[in-house]
Amino acid sequence: MSDLRFSFPACVVAGKGEITPDDVGLMRRHMWPEGITSRSQAAMAIALDDVCPLKCPEWTELLVESVTAFVVGDESADGVVTGETAGWLLERLSDDATVRTQTGLSILLHVLETARQVPDFLSATVLNQVRLALLPEPRGPRAQGRGGGTAVTQDDLAFVWRVLRSALDRGAFRLSRGERLVLNAIDRLGSPEEHHPGWVEMIALARLAAEKPTIRTEAWLALVTPHMAANDEAA
């Protein structure tokens, strides 16, 4: 993205390294009066987020909503995100499969939640951010503020369920091979005694689902609902 050139007023904003509510209004009027409508606009907005350490909540909300609307609406037919579009988005938001920022992770989550269908590798990549955060040398936005440790916490568990929640709407829960590989890799980083109890239950049911893919949604909902409710209350 080093070859990108910011147009006005993004060039001024990038120069001061801070995005204020006034800047958001200015960019809405001059740069994206109809929202983000092209890949070049989306790439510029993401690059601007990368170079500005200080950002107001209004900017983060605009970026997440606008990029998601472009990816799921303009780039996708009937809400089905293609592999090519998903690959392009990951190139903009990650380096070596590690998402660079919390805002980038929020964009990916919002795409997963908004799209009718996404490639398996996209959800697997987002799940893998949990594994990266639990490594002995953690990296990625989920590692921020963790305080170390390789065991799955309640917050990690809620994140995993957020990624996989769309699968609960298909009548039977089916994990892709990539999703199963990531979940098993996360599980191996800690012992059952170290992981959150809800994780131990989930990984056992995930392995059962691999053998019996007709496990009904109700079984998963009975397991996930308490953890999602606890996370919503904490938020």
Buried (B, 14 or more C-beta within 10 A) or exposed (E): EEEBEBEEBBEEBBEEEBBBEEBBEBBBEEBBEEBBBEBEBBBBBBBBBBBBEEBBEBBBEBBBBBBBBBBBBBBBEEEEBBEEBBEBBBEBBBEEEBBBBEBBBBBBBBBBBBBEEBBBBBBBBBBBBBBBBBEEEBBBBBBEEEEEBBBBBBBBBBBBBBBBBBBBEEEBBEBBEBBBBBBBBBBEBBEEEEBBEBBBBBBEBBBEBBEEEEBEBEBBEEBBEEBBEBBEEEE
